Amino acid sequence: MITENTAQHIGTEWVNDWNSHDLDKVMSHYSDDIHFTSPFVIKINNDPTGVINSKPALRVYFERALNAYPDLHFELYCILSSVNSIVVYYKSVNNLFAAELMELDEEGKVVKVVAHYGSQ
């Protein structure tokens, strides 16, 4: 079980690292064995599957995203915890609401992401 304090720490650090635009810090949150799903993968990578299955490919995608959105700034709303996952709910690019379900391994690294977006 992920405690509320652990979830808050992981989620807050994740948002802060994205807001710093430091790709190495962002990548430090992810396991080498990552499964990442997002509608933004379709847009930024021109990949209709919306899925990334390797850490090197995820890094390339994130680098493209940071270049596409140089003013990227996430506004954290809340972090939810479960047995082996957290949900980070925040305001994303283009004022979209975002919720990312992140499954964590025993070391606290993200092994699976399902990103969700919506407008008001």
Secondary structure in CASP SS format (residue, H / E / C, confidence):
PFRMAT SS
TARGET T0000
AUTHOR 0000-0000-0000
METHOD secondary structure of the structure
MODEL  1
M C 1.00
I C 1.00
T C 1.00
E H 1.00
N H 1.00
T H 1.00
A H 1.00
Q H 1.00
H H 1.00
I H 1.00
G H 1.00
T H 1.00
E H 1.00
W H 1.00
V H 1.00
N H 1.00
D H 1.00
W H 1.00
N H 1.00
S H 1.00
H C 1.00
D C 1.00
L H 1.00
D H 1.00
K H 1.00
V H 1.00
M H 1.00
S C 1.00
H C 1.00
Y E 1.00
S E 1.00
D E 1.00
D E 1.00
I E 1.00
H E 1.00
F E 1.00
T E 1.00
S C 1.00
P H 1.00
F H 1.00
V H 1.00
I H 1.00
K H 1.00
I H 1.00
N H 1.00
N C 1.00
D C 1.00
P C 1.00
T C 1.00
G C 1.00
V E 1.00
I E 1.00
N C 1.00
S C 1.00
K H 1.00
P H 1.00
A H 1.00
L H 1.00
R H 1.00
V H 1.00
Y H 1.00
F H 1.00
E H 1.00
R H 1.00
A H 1.00
L H 1.00
N H 1.00
A H 1.00
Y C 1.00
P C 1.00
D C 1.00
L C 1.00
H C 1.00
F C 1.00
E E 1.00
L E 1.00
Y E 1.00
C E 1.00
I E 1.00
L E 1.00
S E 1.00
S C 1.00
V C 1.00
N C 1.00
S E 1.00
I E 1.00
V E 1.00
V E 1.00
Y E 1.00
Y E 1.00
K E 1.00
S C 1.00
V H 1.00
N H 1.00
N H 1.00
L C 1.00
F E 1.00
A E 1.00
A E 1.00
E E 1.00
L E 1.00
M E 1.00
E E 1.00
L E 1.00
D C 1.00
E C 1.00
E C 1.00
G C 1.00
K C 1.00
V E 1.00
V E 1.00
K E 1.00
V E 1.00
V E 1.00
A E 1.00
H E 1.00
Y E 1.00
G E 1.00
S C 1.00
Q C 1.00
END
